[in-house]
Amino acid sequence: MPDAFFANSKPRKRKRSDAGPAGPSTKKFARKDAPNSALRKKSTPAAPSKGAKKRPADEELDSDRTDDDGGDIDDLDLTADVDVDPGASGSEDDGETPADKRLRLAKLYLDSVKEGLAEGEFDAADIDRELISARLKQDVMEHSGKMHLFIADTIDFTRAPSGVLRTRGHRFSVTSAVASESGKHLFTAGKEGAIIKWDLGSGKKLATFHKVRPPQGAGGKKGKAKGAADPAVEGHTDAVLGLALSSDGKFLASAGQDRRLGVWDAEAGAWIKGFVGQVGHKDLVSALAFRKGTYQLYTGSHDRTLKVYDLSPAVLGYVETLFGHQDHVRALDALRGETCVSVGGRDKTARYWKIADETQLVFRGGGRSRVREVLEGGLRGEEEDAGDEDEDDAEAGAGKKGKGKAREKTTRFIEGSMECVAMIDETTFVSGGDSGSLCLWSTQKKKPVFTQALAHGLNEAESATEGVIQTPRWVTSVASLRYSDLIASGSWDGTIRIWQLDAKLRSFALVGTVAAPGVVNSLQLLPPPKEFLDAARWARADDSDTGRTRKGGGALLVAALGQEHRLGRWLSLKEGVVNGAMAVVFSPRTLP
């Protein structure tokens, strides 16, 4: 660990992994800090006010604590999104006690909640205790990091979706599609290097940001690389492979095959900054995600590293680099906590990064290796191995009589690459790979909690010598409705599959499908705003009776579809496939 990392911070006591012997292996990840130490968030702690007790230097961060009661108001960052004028009467006073400070911050937070509700076009009379109580409860549950939304049962997936929007505007495959949480805008990216902004309500194209050419005189491959690394170039010079929107919809981040990370003003549609060279990646940027509720951005690349950026207007800079993966980083995801999860392609690992603790949890996919088990803690007994095999057979749905057949099914297609990942809550995530398996993981266990083999079936191909060859369809993308029991997966079988998690997060089951011709390159699940569901465009024909009321909140599914996979040309679908994006609304059940 370089000494520069501790230049502006006090040394902290390292914590051991909470997972224990049965949990995933824990490693201290290597990191490369930003040249400018001012970009580090963990700077010198502020001096405590008079009368306040001095905090121990090795005290654990509040975000690392977990409570059985699902969270507490003390866990909230009450200063989030609240601008405090140092000269105002609400600023910190030298004689302010800790209790007074907590009361002052709570009042500021309540004022911000009221302002947010008012901006949502609520009448002043509606901003009452019930609305504020519901908002506070939602914030507390999200800060607790646990799944708390059970909405899958409120949606009837056997009926047709209440509305479907399809967009066409890209010449080549659409690699990514993201919608704003407000439900107003949709952004799509294509292999031709263009980004298009759409009105999500009407489907109207609002703006197009085309691929730019490198500076004159930069011809050939060397010139192309030189142009791509030029920070003065405002845009991408090659295919755009991924998009991410900040929670408030102000910033759009784009990942490019030209090794550039682009930052855009999503509202104005203007280029802000590109990160290349020493503060960028050395290979194509394949994945990116915003930390929920913040401007902290995580990116992953084929150079096998992750990078952290702070896009707040006061900083807008690179923070650090995280090392650990042994192959291309294919996907990553993040929620509210200062953590993220990533998958490393053919290193067959998912890594859960604890940024504040400077550690990572490593989860191994693919087949079992006794050599690996020796290196990670010694050989297990034969009885334990047998027990694991029986457990695997039970998960495959086979009894003792069909044990051999079941084992043949589960071992025929060994996972060679982990391709996609999505976080469900702060300790649970789901991943998909080239074996066609959809796996549910917990940060407390080394092995998957549940595995759905062949989630999208088998692909059949004719061979002149072997006849019909069956191979599993890769799980190319996966998404979750944050902190809920709803997940979605995509491949190239012509459907997007919707799965429901059980309340104890031990398994999931198929509850519905959506027609989606082409390769599903990205998926996103969002809770649609009420006014979005009430719009005529998304109203189901048999729900026109105004005397019926809605139950629950529904779900908005956004998918990017193309004839090819976003990272290669190993698969090409032509018949009936259109390069475009799709938005589908699942309305909640209606009650008489």
Buried (B, 14 or more C-beta within 10 A) or exposed (E): EEEEBBEEBEEBEEBEBEBEEEBBBBEEBBBBBBEEBEBBBBEEEEEEBEEEEEEEEEEEEEBBEBEEEBBEEEBBBBEEBBEEEEEEEBEBEEEBEEEBBBEBBBEBBBEBBBEEBEEBEBEEEEBEEEBBEEBBEEBBBBBBBBBBBBBBEBBBBEBBBBBBBEBEBBEBBBBBBBBBBBBBBBBBBBBBBBBBBBEBBEBEBEEEBEBBEBEEEBEEEEBBBBBBBBEEBBBBBBBBBBBBBBBBBBBBBBBBBBBBBBBBEBBEBEBBBBBBEEBBBEBBBBBBBBBBBBBBBBBBBBBBBBBBBBBBEEBBBBBBBBEBBEBBBBBBBBBBBBBBBBBBBBBBBBBBBBBBBBBBBBBBBBEBEEEEBEEEEEEEEEEEBEEEBEEBBEBBEBEEEBBEEBBEBBEEBBBBBBBBBBBBBBBBBBBBBBBBBBBBBBBBEBBBBBBBBBBBBEBEEEEEEEEEEEEBBBBBBBBBBBBBBBBBBBBBBBBBBBBBBEEEBEBBEEBBBBEBBBBBBBBBBBBBBEEBBEBEBBBBEEBEEEEEEBBBBBBBBBBBBBBBBBBEEEBEBEEEBBBBBBBBBBBBBBEE
